[in-house]
Amino acid sequence: MHLKAAPLLVICITMSQHLFSQADSSKPITNRKDSVTIPDKDLKDVFSRKRADKKIDSLAGKQKTKKYFLTVLPGAGYTLQTGFAGLIGANIGYYNDKGEDAKISAITTSLTYSQYNQIIFPLYADIWSKGGKYNFISDNRYISYPSDIFGLGGATDPNQNHTIDFNLIKLHQTILKRVYKDFYAGIGFYYDYFWKIKVIDPQTRLINVFIQKEIGNNATASGPVFKLLYDSRANQINPEKGNFLNVVLRQNLQELGSDDEWASLLIDARKYINFPRGSKNTLAFWSYNWLTLVGDLNYLLLPSTAWDDQYNTGRGYVQSRFRGKQMTYFETEYRYGISRNGLLGGVVFFNVEHFSGNLRPYNTLLPGYGAGIRVKLNKKSGANLCLDYGFGNGSSGFYVNLGEVF
């Protein structure tokens, strides 16, 4: 869930519910001077004014019982891209296994409605079977989205934007089977359908005709995917250590309903390191490479800033700010605790993106950087409310997420 640009005011209320008996997944903090254990707290503890004074057992080395950790987040905000917006988000995490290495399954959804009549409704599920033999990933969303586009490449003028409107249905389904330890391979089917695409900028009517001709009134991409996954993270909602590699080869076929035949390759690699060792602070790295291999595709399907699956690349820039046939991206973030009870944390981050096309290279490197605050919504699952402020070349803005950016 993601609102971006500035300024932004967020008002939220959080509810964390225990649907089954459960043990906490977070480790308590011990004051070595007086040997007093400081229990972890989340926003529910603050609002309920209950002291979490029981000793909390770490999941490491313990048997996990079946449990569900639910977080609900109503809120309101304002951004340049959405205007005033109301939203409600929910995240549920649970375990299907009792083993020490069991991975947490997660289902996330939200509903956003904005001043500019934008509707964003995602439903994302990352489910691990008992024993971790299978991984089911379902990424579905509906978007009705008046928004701005800026042309192609990394040297476009931020003042030369054009407003378009469109509806999007996205249905991405994959099933993976464990091949060896944390390594998985599988297949899936991706379907994207844009309709009622319309250029609506009243100030550029002559240019609107040209843009409309280029992007069309609708667009369909449909076809199989082949996926390789390596995931050694214990908690995908809030990773503290481990590695992640996701490789997706997508082939769109006219026989399966796609307008055009084209292929793309996605390479998403992440690494998480405890730093300093033994602490809960995390140094995280993210490499995201979205490459068009062959064929021509609709403008709205091209790689673009903040159009990854979670809308999180390019903090410091507005969504769709840059676009091209090839996108390479790198980000690093340092996550650290502020309060000793785990309620508050902070991050600093830096990213850089690059776009290129067939006709000519776009040699511009596009950096972004910033800092943010983390508020613990659910100490059981590790879910955080993430409030960041980022800076780019000539731009800046707030970014809000339920769960870590990567």
C-alpha positions as CSV (number, residue, x, y, z in Angstrom):
1,M,0.0,0.0,0.0
2,H,1.6,3.2,-1.1
3,L,0.8,6.9,-1.3
4,K,3.5,9.2,-2.6
5,A,4.4,12.9,-3.2
6,A,4.2,15.8,-0.8
7,P,2.8,17.1,1.5
8,L,1.2,14.2,3.3
9,L,-0.7,13.9,6.5
10,V,-1.5,10.4,7.7
11,I,-4.0,9.6,10.5
12,C,-4.2,5.9,11.4
13,I,-5.7,3.6,14.0
14,T,-4.3,0.1,14.3
15,M,-5.9,-3.1,15.6
16,S,-3.9,-6.3,16.1
17,Q,-6.0,-9.4,16.9
18,H,-5.0,-12.8,18.1
19,L,-7.2,-15.3,16.3
20,F,-5.4,-18.4,17.8
21,S,-3.2,-18.9,20.8
22,Q,0.3,-17.8,19.9
23,A,3.8,-17.1,20.9
24,D,5.5,-13.8,20.0
25,S,7.9,-13.7,17.1
26,S,10.1,-11.0,18.5
27,K,12.9,-11.2,20.9
28,P,12.8,-9.2,24.2
29,I,15.4,-6.6,24.9
30,T,17.5,-7.1,28.1
31,N,19.1,-4.3,30.0
32,R,22.4,-5.8,30.9
33,K,23.0,-3.3,33.7
34,D,20.1,-4.2,35.8
35,S,19.1,-7.5,34.0
36,V,15.6,-6.2,33.4
37,T,13.8,-7.6,30.4
38,I,12.1,-4.9,28.3
39,P,9.2,-6.5,26.4
40,D,8.5,-5.6,22.9
41,K,5.6,-3.3,22.2
42,D,3.4,-2.4,19.2
43,L,0.8,0.3,18.6
44,K,-1.9,-1.9,20.1
45,D,-0.1,-1.9,23.4
46,V,0.0,1.9,23.3
47,F,-3.6,2.4,22.5
48,S,-4.8,-0.3,24.9
49,R,-2.4,1.0,27.6
50,K,-1.6,-2.6,28.5
51,R,1.8,-3.4,29.8
52,A,3.4,-6.3,27.9
53,D,5.1,-7.4,31.1
54,K,5.3,-11.1,30.3
55,K,8.5,-12.6,29.2
56,I,8.4,-13.0,25.4
57,D,9.8,-16.1,23.9
58,S,11.7,-15.9,20.6
59,L,10.5,-18.1,17.8
60,A,14.1,-19.1,17.1
61,G,14.6,-22.5,18.6
62,K,10.9,-22.8,19.7
63,Q,8.0,-24.8,18.3
64,K,5.5,-22.7,16.3
65,T,1.9,-23.2,16.9
66,K,-0.7,-22.3,14.3
67,K,-1.5,-18.6,14.7
68,Y,-2.7,-15.6,12.8
69,F,-1.5,-12.1,13.3
70,L,-3.9,-9.5,11.9
71,T,-3.2,-5.8,11.4
72,V,-5.9,-3.3,10.2
73,L,-4.9,0.2,9.2
74,P,-7.5,2.9,8.4
75,G,-6.1,6.2,7.4
76,A,-6.3,9.4,5.4
77,G,-3.7,11.3,3.5
78,Y,-2.8,13.9,0.8
79,T,-0.4,13.7,-2.0
80,L,0.2,15.6,-5.2
81,Q,-0.6,12.5,-7.2
82,T,-3.8,11.5,-5.4
83,G,-5.0,14.7,-3.7
84,F,-6.8,13.8,-0.5
85,A,-7.3,10.1,-0.1
86,G,-9.0,7.7,2.3
87,L,-7.7,4.2,2.7
88,I,-8.0,1.1,4.7
89,G,-5.3,-1.6,4.7
90,A,-5.0,-5.1,6.2
91,N,-2.2,-7.5,6.6
92,I,-2.5,-11.0,8.1
93,G,0.5,-13.3,8.7
94,Y,0.5,-16.9,9.9
95,Y,2.4,-20.1,9.9
96,N,1.4,-23.4,8.3
97,D,4.2,-25.3,10.0
98,K,5.7,-25.8,13.5
99,G,9.4,-26.1,12.5
100,E,12.1,-23.7,13.4
101,D,12.7,-22.8,9.7
102,A,9.0,-22.3,8.9
103,K,8.3,-19.3,6.7
104,I,5.5,-16.9,7.5
105,S,2.6,-16.7,5.0
106,A,1.1,-13.3,4.4
107,I,-2.0,-11.9,2.8
108,T,-2.2,-8.1,2.2
109,T,-5.0,-6.0,0.9
110,S,-6.0,-2.3,0.9
111,L,-8.6,0.0,-0.6
112,T,-7.8,3.5,-1.5
113,Y,-10.1,6.2,-2.9
114,S,-8.7,9.6,-3.8
115,Q,-9.9,13.2,-4.4
116,Y,-9.1,12.6,-8.1
117,N,-11.5,9.6,-8.3
118,Q,-8.6,7.1,-8.2
119,I,-9.4,3.6,-6.9
120,I,-6.6,1.2,-5.9
121,F,-7.6,-2.3,-4.7
122,P,-4.8,-4.9,-4.5
123,L,-5.0,-8.4,-3.0
124,Y,-1.7,-10.1,-2.6
125,A,-1.0,-13.5,-1.1
126,D,2.3,-15.3,-0.4
127,I,1.4,-18.7,1.0
128,W,3.8,-21.4,2.1
129,S,2.6,-25.0,2.4
130,K,3.3,-27.2,5.4
131,G,6.9,-28.2,5.3
132,G,7.7,-25.4,2.9
133,K,7.4,-27.7,-0.1
134,Y,5.2,-25.4,-2.2
135,N,4.9,-21.6,-2.4
136,F,1.7,-20.1,-3.9
137,I,1.9,-16.5,-5.0
138,S,-1.2,-14.6,-6.1
139,D,-1.0,-10.9,-7.1
140,N,-4.3,-9.4,-8.1
141,R,-5.4,-5.8,-8.3
142,Y,-7.9,-3.4,-9.8
143,I,-6.9,0.2,-10.5
144,S,-8.9,3.1,-11.8
145,Y,-6.2,5.7,-12.2
146,P,-6.2,9.2,-13.6
147,S,-2.4,10.0,-13.4
148,D,0.5,11.7,-15.1
149,I,3.0,10.4,-17.7
150,F,6.3,12.1,-18.7
151,G,7.4,10.4,-21.9
152,L,10.4,8.1,-22.3
153,G,13.8,8.0,-20.8
154,G,15.7,9.6,-17.9
155,A,16.0,13.1,-19.3
156,T,12.4,14.1,-19.6
157,D,11.2,17.4,-18.3
158,P,9.2,17.1,-15.0
159,N,7.0,20.1,-16.2
160,Q,6.1,18.4,-19.4
161,N,3.7,15.9,-18.0
162,H,0.4,14.8,-19.5
163,T,-2.7,13.4,-17.7
164,I,-4.2,10.1,-18.7
165,D,-7.0,8.0,-17.3
166,F,-7.3,4.2,-17.4
167,N,-8.6,1.1,-15.7
168,L,-6.4,-1.9,-15.0
169,I,-7.1,-5.5,-14.0
170,K,-4.0,-7.4,-13.0
171,L,-4.1,-11.2,-12.4
172,H,-0.6,-12.8,-11.7
173,Q,-0.6,-16.4,-10.4
174,T,2.4,-18.6,-9.8
175,I,3.0,-21.9,-8.1
176,L,6.5,-23.0,-7.0
177,K,7.9,-26.3,-5.8
178,R,11.0,-26.6,-3.7
179,V,13.9,-28.1,-5.6
180,Y,16.6,-27.9,-2.9
181,K,16.4,-26.3,0.6
182,D,15.4,-22.6,-0.1
183,F,15.5,-22.9,-3.9
184,Y,12.2,-23.1,-5.8
185,A,11.1,-23.4,-9.4
186,G,7.7,-23.1,-11.0
187,I,5.3,-21.8,-13.6
188,G,2.5,-19.3,-13.7
189,F,0.2,-17.2,-15.8
190,Y,0.2,-13.4,-16.0
191,Y,-2.7,-11.3,-17.3
192,D,-2.9,-7.6,-17.6
193,Y,-5.8,-5.7,-19.2
194,F,-6.0,-1.9,-19.6
195,W,-9.2,-0.4,-20.8
196,K,-10.8,3.1,-21.2
197,I,-7.3,4.6,-21.7
198,K,-7.9,8.3,-22.4
199,V,-5.7,11.3,-22.5
200,I,-7.6,14.0,-20.5
201,D,-5.1,16.9,-20.3
202,P,-7.3,19.9,-21.3
203,Q,-4.2,22.1,-21.9
204,T,-2.7,20.0,-24.7
205,R,-5.5,19.0,-27.0
206,L,-3.4,18.7,-30.2
207,I,-0.8,16.6,-28.4
208,N,-3.5,14.5,-26.8
209,V,-4.5,13.2,-30.2
210,F,-0.9,12.1,-30.9
211,I,-0.5,10.5,-27.4
212,Q,-3.9,8.7,-27.7
213,K,-2.8,7.2,-31.1
214,E,0.4,6.0,-29.6
215,I,-1.0,4.3,-26.5
216,G,-4.4,3.2,-27.9
217,N,-7.7,2.8,-26.1
218,N,-6.9,-0.6,-24.5
219,A,-4.1,-3.0,-24.1
220,T,-3.8,-6.7,-23.2
221,A,-0.8,-8.7,-22.1
222,S,-1.3,-12.4,-21.5
223,G,0.9,-15.4,-21.3
224,P,2.9,-18.0,-19.2
225,V,5.8,-17.2,-16.9
226,F,8.7,-19.3,-15.7
227,K,10.0,-18.5,-12.3
228,L,13.0,-19.3,-10.1
229,L,13.0,-18.3,-6.5
230,Y,15.6,-18.5,-3.7
231,D,14.3,-17.2,-0.3
232,S,16.2,-17.8,2.9
233,R,14.3,-15.1,4.8
234,A,12.4,-16.4,7.8
235,N,10.0,-13.4,7.8
236,Q,9.0,-11.9,4.5
237,I,7.0,-9.1,6.1
238,N,10.0,-7.7,8.0
239,P,13.2,-9.5,7.0
240,E,16.2,-9.1,9.4
241,K,18.6,-11.4,7.7
242,G,18.7,-13.8,4.7
243,N,18.7,-13.6,0.9
244,F,16.1,-13.4,-1.8
245,L,16.3,-13.9,-5.5
246,N,13.4,-13.8,-7.9
247,V,13.8,-14.5,-11.6
248,V,10.8,-14.3,-13.8
249,L,10.8,-14.9,-17.6
250,R,7.5,-13.7,-19.1
251,Q,6.3,-14.7,-22.6
252,N,3.2,-12.9,-24.0
253,L,1.4,-14.7,-26.8
254,Q,-1.3,-13.6,-29.2
255,E,-2.7,-17.1,-29.1
256,L,-3.5,-16.5,-25.4
257,G,-5.1,-13.1,-25.9
258,S,-2.1,-10.7,-25.9
259,D,-2.2,-7.8,-28.3
260,D,1.5,-8.2,-29.2
261,E,4.1,-10.9,-28.8
262,W,6.9,-9.8,-26.5
263,A,9.1,-11.2,-23.7
264,S,10.5,-9.7,-20.6
265,L,13.0,-10.8,-17.9
266,L,12.8,-9.7,-14.2
267,I,15.7,-10.2,-11.8
268,D,14.9,-9.1,-8.3
269,A,17.7,-9.7,-5.8
270,R,17.8,-8.7,-2.1
271,K,20.2,-9.3,0.8
272,Y,19.7,-8.6,4.5
273,I,22.6,-8.4,7.0
274,N,22.4,-7.9,10.8
275,F,24.7,-4.9,11.5
276,P,26.1,-4.8,14.0
277,R,26.0,-8.5,14.4
278,G,23.7,-9.6,17.2
279,S,21.6,-6.5,17.1
280,K,18.1,-6.1,15.5
281,N,19.5,-3.5,13.1
282,T,19.5,-4.5,9.4
283,L,21.5,-3.4,6.4
284,A,19.5,-4.2,3.3
285,F,20.4,-4.2,-0.4
286,W,18.0,-4.4,-3.4
287,S,18.8,-4.9,-7.1
288,Y,15.8,-4.7,-9.4
289,N,16.3,-5.3,-13.1
290,W,13.2,-5.2,-15.4
291,L,14.3,-5.9,-19.0
292,T,12.4,-6.2,-22.3
293,L,14.0,-9.0,-24.3
294,V,12.1,-9.0,-27.6
295,G,9.1,-7.4,-29.2
296,D,7.2,-4.1,-28.8
297,L,4.7,-3.5,-26.0
298,N,2.2,-0.8,-25.1
299,Y,3.6,2.3,-23.4
300,L,1.7,1.5,-20.1
301,L,3.4,-1.9,-19.9
302,L,6.9,-0.6,-20.2
303,P,9.2,-0.6,-17.1
304,S,8.6,2.5,-15.1
305,T,9.4,4.2,-11.7
306,A,7.2,2.8,-8.9
307,W,5.5,0.3,-11.2
308,D,7.1,-2.8,-9.6
309,D,4.6,-5.2,-8.0
310,Q,4.6,-3.2,-4.7
311,Y,4.9,0.3,-6.2
312,N,8.1,0.9,-4.2
313,T,11.0,1.6,-6.6
314,G,12.3,5.2,-6.9
315,R,11.6,6.8,-3.6
316,G,12.3,10.5,-4.2
317,Y,10.2,10.6,-7.5
318,V,6.6,10.5,-8.4
319,Q,5.2,7.3,-9.9
320,S,5.7,7.0,-13.7
321,R,8.3,9.7,-13.6
322,F,10.7,7.7,-15.8
323,R,10.0,5.0,-18.3
324,G,11.9,2.9,-20.9
325,K,12.3,-0.5,-22.4
326,Q,15.1,-1.5,-19.9
327,M,15.2,-0.5,-16.3
328,T,18.0,-1.2,-13.8
329,Y,17.7,-0.2,-10.2
330,F,19.7,-0.4,-7.0
331,E,18.8,0.6,-3.4
332,T,20.3,0.2,0.0
333,E,18.6,0.9,3.3
334,Y,19.8,0.8,6.9
335,R,17.1,0.0,9.5
336,Y,17.7,0.7,13.1
337,G,15.9,0.7,16.4
338,I,15.0,4.0,18.2
339,S,13.1,2.8,21.2
340,R,14.4,-0.1,23.2
341,N,10.9,-1.8,23.2
342,G,10.8,-2.0,19.4
343,L,7.9,0.4,19.0
344,L,9.8,3.0,17.1
345,G,12.6,2.6,14.5
346,G,14.2,4.6,11.8
347,V,15.7,4.1,8.3
348,V,18.0,5.9,5.9
349,F,18.1,4.9,2.3
350,F,19.7,5.6,-1.1
351,N,18.7,4.5,-4.5
352,V,19.6,5.0,-8.2
353,E,17.8,4.0,-11.3
354,H,18.6,4.0,-15.0
355,F,16.5,3.6,-18.1
356,S,17.4,2.8,-21.7
357,G,15.6,2.1,-25.0
358,N,16.1,0.7,-28.4
359,L,16.7,3.9,-30.4
360,R,19.3,5.5,-28.1
361,P,20.7,5.0,-24.6
362,Y,19.4,7.2,-21.8
363,N,22.7,7.6,-19.9
364,T,21.3,9.6,-17.0
365,L,21.7,8.0,-13.6
366,L,18.7,9.1,-11.4
367,P,19.5,9.1,-7.7
368,G,17.1,9.3,-4.7
369,Y,17.7,9.4,-1.0
370,G,15.9,10.0,2.2
371,A,15.0,8.8,5.7
372,G,12.0,7.5,7.6
373,I,10.3,6.4,10.7
374,R,9.0,2.9,11.5
375,V,6.1,2.3,13.9
376,K,5.5,-1.3,15.0
377,L,1.9,-2.2,14.2
378,N,2.2,-5.9,15.1
379,K,5.0,-7.3,17.2
380,K,3.9,-10.8,16.4
381,S,4.3,-10.6,12.6
382,G,6.8,-7.7,12.6
383,A,4.6,-5.5,10.4
384,N,5.5,-1.9,10.5
385,L,3.9,1.4,9.4
386,C,6.6,3.0,7.2
387,L,6.7,6.8,6.9
388,D,9.5,8.0,4.6
389,Y,10.5,11.2,3.0
390,G,12.6,11.0,-0.1
391,F,14.5,13.4,-2.4
392,G,15.3,13.1,-6.1
393,N,16.6,15.4,-8.8
394,G,14.2,18.3,-8.5
395,S,11.5,16.4,-6.6
396,S,10.7,15.2,-3.1
397,G,7.8,13.6,-1.3
398,F,6.3,11.4,1.4
399,Y,6.0,7.6,1.0
400,V,3.7,5.5,3.1
401,N,3.7,1.6,3.3
402,L,2.2,-1.1,5.4
403,G,5.2,-3.4,5.7
404,E,8.8,-2.8,4.7
405,V,9.6,-1.3,1.3
406,F,11.7,-4.4,0.3
